[in-house]
Amino acid sequence: MSMNISRRDFNKMFLTGVAGASLGLFGGALPAFAARHRVVVIGGGFGGASAAKYLKKLDPTLSVTLVEPKAAYVTCPFSNWVLAGLKTIPEITQTYTALANRGITIVPEAAVSIDPVKSLVTLKSGKVLNYDRLIVSPGIDFKWDTIEGYNQGLAESRMPHAYQAGPQTELLHRQLLDMKDGGTVLVCPPANPFRCPPGPYERASLIAHYLKENKPKSKVIILDPKEKFSKQGLFTKGWARLYPGMIEWRGPAAGGKVLAVDSSAMSVKTDLGMVKGDVINIIPPQKAGQLAFIAGLTDQSGWCPVNPTSFESTIHKNIHVIGDACKAGAMPKSGFAASSQGKVAAAAIIRLLRGQEPAPPSLVNTCYSLIGQGYGISVAGVYHLSPEGIAEIPGSGGLTPIDANDDQLEQEAMFARGWYNNIVRDIWG
Ligand SMILES: Cc1cc2nc3c(=O)[nH]c(=O)nc-3n(C[C@H](O)[C@H](O)[C@H](O)COP(=O)(O)OP(=O)(O)OC[C@H]3O[C@@H](n4cnc5c(N)ncnc54)[C@H](O)[C@@H]3O)c2cc1C
């Protein structure tokens, strides 16, 4: 592997040392606070649930409240596997029971507004929570007005995005099951930046895996507005090997940019004309989750600027934004990155509440993608603070080598399963 450390060592480090070391909190028990500080966390996904758990773990004296309207959280990681029939929705569903048992107060409601001056969060029921520090991790929202004819109603009925896992994943899965042999599936990723850069390409791979086994005369066309995409060489090689002639990628010069959709004709309009699909998966351009806008935490980019040491908003004091919604420099918008940021924000908040400066963070990310059942690939990185913000430490991570042999690819697929089991236990366990 072209990495300085092996994938196994990297994962071991994540599970044992790096996560803790990056928090700058090792070396002795934490003194109890004179007063019980209140930290409220909004959003129980990868970022928020990690932050809530580590706040309580690192300082059991804190009052930690997690606000999340869903009783159970379906992970986007491995939701592409559901499309291929390799996982079920229950197998990728997490609950908040273990976090409640750790002494975190779970509030099963949506937050509707934040008053950064009075330090108050208002919930949908009208109930108000006050905080000393607030963490906001609302994930993404979609820019519905960018593709003519595409809207939330259409996503929920005929052209799912399946980029927030759950009913959307089930709808796309059902459409694939119902499609005739010889059908065409269109996968239409957005422009950068967006959640999980390799996600659409893993999706195309696993849809092809399902089609090859069940509807071999069918094909997948990826209509992409980008010149290049994550792990492109590795995906392209895997497609040629596992699904020859079945996956076609069209970049912007080949009519990859989707301008409009026509749901009655089941087709999309591009620069080069209309393209028909039996199943159409539109993944719209994205922005920070709606609450970030309501709370005035976003800038003109549509994402939330933060101080990279503590993830404290540069717009509102005492509010920290983590996960996909924040601008985290070179880090991709991934579940692993969100979790890593949640831990760093938790540690920084504990220090800030004690009147100390946050320690310089060390942040990590690994993204596995499955191309076929025993064919995995990955990209990994360790990040630090540079004068430009959060930057990848050169040579810290790496990519599956392009000439990886079958054993390595099989191992990567195995590591992907291990990664998932470990991270969900680490966050929701
Ligand atoms: C198909 C696909 C595959 C992926 N695969 C991987 C992978 O293999 N590895 C990886 O690391 N990442 C992967 N990702 C990316 C990963 O899912 C996201 O980066 C991650 O979920 C971001 O975490 P988050 O906490 O920012 O947001 P989320 O996990 O989306 O959590 C946001 C939470 O906030 C809640 N919320 C929103 N608004 C409010 C409100 N007003 N009040 C209260 N709660 C609110 C939501 O209900 C939600 O539970 C994948 C994504 C997709 C779409």
The ligand as an SDF file (V2000), in Angstrom:
LIG
                    3D

 53 58  0  0  0  0  0  0  0  0999 V2000
  -25.0920    6.9990    0.2560 C   0  0  0  0  0  0  0  0  0  0  0  0
  -24.1680    7.5210    1.3060 C   0  0  0  0  0  0  0  0  0  0  0  0
  -23.1210    6.7410    1.7520 C   0  0  0  0  0  0  0  0  0  0  0  0
  -22.2610    7.2270    2.7330 C   0  0  0  0  0  0  0  0  0  0  0  0
  -21.2210    6.4450    3.1420 N   0  0  0  0  0  0  0  0  0  0  0  0
  -20.3550    6.8990    4.0600 C   0  0  0  0  0  0  0  0  0  0  0  0
  -19.2800    6.0840    4.5050 C   0  0  0  0  0  0  0  0  0  0  0  0
  -19.1060    4.9310    4.0570 O   0  0  0  0  0  0  0  0  0  0  0  0
  -18.4340    6.5930    5.4340 N   0  0  0  0  0  0  0  0  0  0  0  0
  -18.6090    7.8270    5.9640 C   0  0  0  0  0  0  0  0  0  0  0  0
  -17.8100    8.2240    6.8210 O   0  0  0  0  0  0  0  0  0  0  0  0
  -19.6220    8.6350    5.5560 N   0  0  0  0  0  0  0  0  0  0  0  0
  -20.4890    8.2100    4.6320 C   0  0  0  0  0  0  0  0  0  0  0  0
  -21.5420    9.0050    4.2290 N   0  0  0  0  0  0  0  0  0  0  0  0
  -21.6320   10.3980    4.7300 C   0  0  0  0  0  0  0  0  0  0  0  0
  -22.3180   10.4930    6.0940 C   0  0  0  0  0  0  0  0  0  0  0  0
  -23.5920    9.9010    6.0880 O   0  0  0  0  0  0  0  0  0  0  0  0
  -22.4700   11.9630    6.5310 C   0  0  0  0  0  0  0  0  0  0  0  0
  -21.2800   12.6440    6.2660 O   0  0  0  0  0  0  0  0  0  0  0  0
  -22.8160   12.0560    8.0020 C   0  0  0  0  0  0  0  0  0  0  0  0
  -24.0740   11.4840    8.2240 O   0  0  0  0  0  0  0  0  0  0  0  0
  -22.7560   13.4960    8.5020 C   0  0  0  0  0  0  0  0  0  0  0  0
  -23.0860   13.5470    9.8740 O   0  0  0  0  0  0  0  0  0  0  0  0
  -23.8670   14.8110   10.4630 P   0  0  0  0  0  0  0  0  0  0  0  0
  -23.9500   14.6030   11.9370 O   0  0  0  0  0  0  0  0  0  0  0  0
  -23.2820   16.0380    9.9250 O   0  0  0  0  0  0  0  0  0  0  0  0
  -25.3170   14.7100    9.8100 O   0  0  0  0  0  0  0  0  0  0  0  0
  -26.3950   13.5480    9.9010 P   0  0  0  0  0  0  0  0  0  0  0  0
  -25.7370   12.2430   10.1520 O   0  0  0  0  0  0  0  0  0  0  0  0
  -27.2690   13.6850    8.7120 O   0  0  0  0  0  0  0  0  0  0  0  0
  -27.2290   13.8890   11.2020 O   0  0  0  0  0  0  0  0  0  0  0  0
  -28.0150   15.0240   11.2790 C   0  0  0  0  0  0  0  0  0  0  0  0
  -29.1040   14.7590   12.3180 C   0  0  0  0  0  0  0  0  0  0  0  0
  -29.6560   16.0030   12.7310 O   0  0  0  0  0  0  0  0  0  0  0  0
  -31.0370   15.8540   12.8900 C   0  0  0  0  0  0  0  0  0  0  0  0
  -31.6310   17.1710   12.7290 N   0  0  0  0  0  0  0  0  0  0  0  0
  -31.6840   17.9560   11.6250 C   0  0  0  0  0  0  0  0  0  0  0  0
  -32.3140   19.0950   11.9020 N   0  0  0  0  0  0  0  0  0  0  0  0
  -32.6510   19.0560   13.2170 C   0  0  0  0  0  0  0  0  0  0  0  0
  -33.3480   19.9440   14.0650 C   0  0  0  0  0  0  0  0  0  0  0  0
  -33.8490   21.1060   13.6280 N   0  0  0  0  0  0  0  0  0  0  0  0
  -33.5340   19.5730   15.3630 N   0  0  0  0  0  0  0  0  0  0  0  0
  -33.0560   18.3880   15.8190 C   0  0  0  0  0  0  0  0  0  0  0  0
  -32.3890   17.5140   15.0320 N   0  0  0  0  0  0  0  0  0  0  0  0
  -32.2090   17.8470   13.7390 C   0  0  0  0  0  0  0  0  0  0  0  0
  -31.4340   14.8640   11.7850 C   0  0  0  0  0  0  0  0  0  0  0  0
  -32.6740   14.2210   12.1000 O   0  0  0  0  0  0  0  0  0  0  0  0
  -30.2480   13.9090   11.7750 C   0  0  0  0  0  0  0  0  0  0  0  0
  -30.4540   12.7930   12.6090 O   0  0  0  0  0  0  0  0  0  0  0  0
  -22.4420    8.5320    3.2780 C   0  0  0  0  0  0  0  0  0  0  0  0
  -23.5130    9.3090    2.8290 C   0  0  0  0  0  0  0  0  0  0  0  0
  -24.3660    8.8190    1.8500 C   0  0  0  0  0  0  0  0  0  0  0  0
  -25.5130    9.6700    1.4120 C   0  0  0  0  0  0  0  0  0  0  0  0
  1  2  1  0
  2  3  1  0
  2 52  2  0
  3  4  2  0
  4  5  1  0
  4 50  1  0
  5  6  2  0
  6  7  1  0
  6 13  1  0
  7  8  2  0
  7  9  1  0
  9 10  1  0
 10 11  2  0
 10 12  1  0
 12 13  2  0
 13 14  1  0
 14 15  1  0
 14 50  1  0
 15 16  1  0
 16 17  1  0
 16 18  1  0
 18 19  1  0
 18 20  1  0
 20 21  1  0
 20 22  1  0
 22 23  1  0
 23 24  1  0
 24 25  2  0
 24 26  1  0
 24 27  1  0
 27 28  1  0
 28 29  2  0
 28 30  1  0
 28 31  1  0
 31 32  1  0
 32 33  1  0
 33 34  1  0
 33 48  1  0
 34 35  1  0
 35 36  1  0
 35 46  1  0
 36 37  1  0
 36 45  1  0
 37 38  2  0
 38 39  1  0
 39 40  1  0
 39 45  2  0
 40 41  1  0
 40 42  2  0
 42 43  1  0
 43 44  2  0
 44 45  1  0
 46 47  1  0
 46 48  1  0
 48 49  1  0
 50 51  2  0
 51 52  1  0
 52 53  1  0
M  END
$$$$
